[in-house]
Amino acid sequence: MNNDLLFDFNVDKPAKTVLITREFNAGLSLVWDAFTKPELLDQWGAPAPMRAKTKYMDFKIGGQRFYAMISPDGQERWSIQRYTSITPKINFKMYNSFADKDENPELPGSEWDYIFSEQNGKTKVSITIFNESFERMEKLLEGFKIGFTITLKNLENLLTALSQKL
C-alpha cells in the first residue's frame, strides 16, 4: 500500500458502527465508477483467493445489486445491496444483507454510507457501517477487517492499472 495514503479502520462497539476511511491516488470519477459499476466491482470486490460475481446490478435509488463472493472451490456467499440514497460522485447509501442463492435475505443486515471527496488528485472514501445487531457485528468483525483491507488493496491496484491506461 502506498504509505502516504490515508487508511483508518475504527470500530465503535457501543454504537454498533464501523468507520473506514481510505484515500486513493486516483480521480473522483474513476473511484466513483469503481464502487458503482459491476464490471469494475467484480475486479476488486472480494479478498483473494475469492472472487466477486455480480448477477445483476441496478444502481439507482430503490435498485439493488445481487452478487456472490466465490471461493476457489466454487462455494458461493451471496449478498443483496439495496440502494437507498444516491448523490452522484458525492455519496450513496445502501442496506446490505447476506442472502441465499434465491435472493432471500438473512436478517439482520447493515446500513452502509459512502462519502467521496477529491483533493489534489487524491480521492478519499469514508464508509460508515451501522450493524442492526451487535452479535452480527461481533461475529463478522475480525474476518471483515482482514477481508475488507485486502479488497481495498485490490481496488488500489485496479485504480493504478486503470489510471495508467488513461
C-alpha positions as CSV (number, residue, x, y, z in Angstrom):
1,M,0.0,0.0,0.0
2,N,1.1,3.5,-0.8
3,N,2.2,4.7,2.7
4,D,1.3,8.3,2.1
5,L,-2.3,7.5,1.6
6,L,-4.7,7.6,4.5
7,F,-6.2,4.4,5.8
8,D,-8.2,4.2,9.0
9,F,-10.4,1.3,10.3
10,N,-12.2,2.1,13.5
11,V,-14.9,0.2,15.5
12,D,-17.3,1.8,17.8
13,K,-18.8,-1.3,19.5
14,P,-21.4,0.6,21.7
15,A,-22.7,2.3,18.6
16,K,-22.5,-1.0,16.5
17,T,-20.6,1.0,13.9
18,V,-17.5,0.5,11.8
19,L,-15.8,3.6,10.3
20,I,-13.4,3.2,7.4
21,T,-11.6,6.0,5.6
22,R,-9.3,5.2,2.7
23,E,-7.5,7.5,0.3
24,F,-6.7,6.5,-3.3
25,N,-4.3,8.1,-5.7
26,A,-6.9,8.4,-8.4
27,G,-9.5,10.9,-9.6
28,L,-13.0,11.1,-8.1
29,S,-14.8,9.9,-11.3
30,L,-12.7,6.8,-11.6
31,V,-13.1,5.9,-7.9
32,W,-16.8,6.5,-8.0
33,D,-17.1,4.2,-11.1
34,A,-15.1,1.5,-9.2
35,F,-17.8,1.5,-6.5
36,T,-20.8,1.8,-8.7
37,K,-20.2,-0.2,-11.9
38,P,-20.4,-4.0,-11.7
39,E,-17.7,-4.7,-14.3
40,L,-15.3,-2.8,-12.0
41,L,-16.7,-4.0,-8.7
42,D,-16.2,-7.6,-9.7
43,Q,-12.5,-7.0,-10.3
44,W,-11.8,-5.9,-6.7
45,G,-14.7,-6.7,-4.5
46,A,-13.6,-9.9,-2.9
47,P,-10.5,-10.8,-0.9
48,A,-8.2,-13.1,-2.8
49,P,-8.3,-16.0,-3.4
50,M,-12.0,-15.4,-3.6
51,R,-13.6,-13.5,-6.5
52,A,-16.8,-11.4,-6.8
53,K,-19.5,-12.1,-9.4
54,T,-22.4,-9.7,-9.9
55,K,-25.6,-11.5,-11.0
56,Y,-27.3,-8.1,-11.6
57,M,-27.0,-4.5,-10.5
58,D,-29.3,-1.6,-10.9
59,F,-27.5,1.4,-9.4
60,K,-30.4,3.8,-8.7
61,I,-32.5,4.7,-5.6
62,G,-34.6,1.6,-4.9
63,G,-32.4,-0.6,-7.1
64,Q,-30.1,-3.3,-5.9
65,R,-27.0,-5.4,-6.6
66,F,-27.2,-9.2,-6.1
67,Y,-23.7,-10.7,-6.1
68,A,-21.6,-13.5,-4.7
69,M,-18.1,-14.0,-3.3
70,I,-16.9,-17.2,-4.7
71,S,-14.2,-19.4,-3.1
72,P,-11.6,-21.2,-5.2
73,D,-13.6,-24.5,-4.7
74,G,-16.7,-22.9,-6.0
75,Q,-18.7,-22.1,-2.8
76,E,-20.8,-19.0,-3.2
77,R,-21.7,-16.5,-0.4
78,W,-24.5,-14.3,-1.8
79,S,-25.4,-10.7,-0.7
80,I,-28.0,-8.2,-1.6
81,Q,-27.3,-4.4,-1.6
82,R,-30.4,-2.2,-1.8
83,Y,-29.6,1.5,-2.7
84,T,-31.5,3.9,-0.5
85,S,-29.8,7.3,-1.5
86,I,-27.6,8.4,-4.3
87,T,-25.9,11.8,-4.8
88,P,-23.6,11.2,-7.8
89,K,-19.9,11.4,-7.1
90,I,-20.6,12.6,-3.5
91,N,-22.5,10.0,-1.6
92,F,-24.5,6.8,-1.7
93,K,-26.2,4.7,0.9
94,M,-27.3,1.1,0.8
95,Y,-28.7,-1.6,3.0
96,N,-26.6,-4.8,2.9
97,S,-27.5,-8.3,3.9
98,F,-26.3,-11.8,3.2
99,A,-28.7,-13.9,1.2
100,D,-29.2,-17.3,-0.2
101,K,-28.9,-18.1,-4.0
102,D,-32.6,-17.4,-4.4
103,E,-32.3,-13.8,-3.0
104,N,-33.8,-14.5,0.3
105,P,-32.1,-12.1,2.8
106,E,-30.5,-13.2,6.0
107,L,-31.5,-10.6,8.5
108,P,-30.3,-8.6,10.4
109,G,-28.2,-6.6,7.9
110,S,-26.2,-3.4,7.9
111,E,-26.6,0.2,6.6
112,W,-23.6,1.5,4.6
113,D,-23.0,5.2,4.0
114,Y,-20.2,6.1,1.4
115,I,-18.9,9.6,1.2
116,F,-16.5,10.6,-1.7
117,S,-14.3,13.7,-1.9
118,E,-11.3,14.7,-4.0
119,Q,-8.4,16.9,-3.2
120,N,-5.1,17.4,-5.2
121,G,-5.9,14.4,-7.4
122,K,-6.5,12.0,-4.5
123,T,-9.9,10.7,-3.7
124,K,-11.0,9.9,-0.1
125,V,-13.7,7.4,0.6
126,S,-15.3,7.4,4.0
127,I,-17.6,4.5,4.8
128,T,-19.8,4.2,7.9
129,I,-21.4,0.8,8.5
130,F,-24.1,0.6,11.1
131,N,-25.0,-3.0,12.1
132,E,-28.5,-3.7,13.2
133,S,-27.3,-6.4,15.6
134,F,-24.3,-6.2,18.0
135,E,-24.0,-10.0,17.8
136,R,-23.8,-9.9,14.0
137,M,-21.1,-7.2,14.1
138,E,-19.1,-9.2,16.7
139,K,-19.3,-12.4,14.6
140,L,-18.1,-10.7,11.4
141,L,-15.6,-8.2,12.7
142,E,-12.3,-10.0,12.7
143,G,-12.6,-11.6,9.3
144,F,-14.3,-8.5,7.9
145,K,-11.4,-6.2,8.8
146,I,-8.8,-8.5,7.2
147,G,-11.0,-9.2,4.1
148,F,-12.0,-5.5,3.6
149,T,-8.4,-4.4,3.9
150,I,-7.5,-6.9,1.2
151,T,-10.3,-5.7,-1.1
152,L,-9.3,-2.1,-0.7
153,K,-5.7,-3.1,-1.7
154,N,-7.2,-4.8,-4.7
155,L,-9.0,-1.6,-5.5
156,E,-5.8,0.4,-5.2
157,N,-4.1,-1.9,-7.6
158,L,-7.0,-1.7,-10.1
159,L,-7.1,2.1,-9.9
160,T,-3.4,2.2,-10.5
161,A,-3.7,0.0,-13.6
162,L,-6.7,1.9,-15.0
163,S,-5.1,5.3,-14.3
164,Q,-2.0,4.2,-16.4
165,K,-4.3,3.5,-19.3
166,L,-5.9,7.0,-19.3
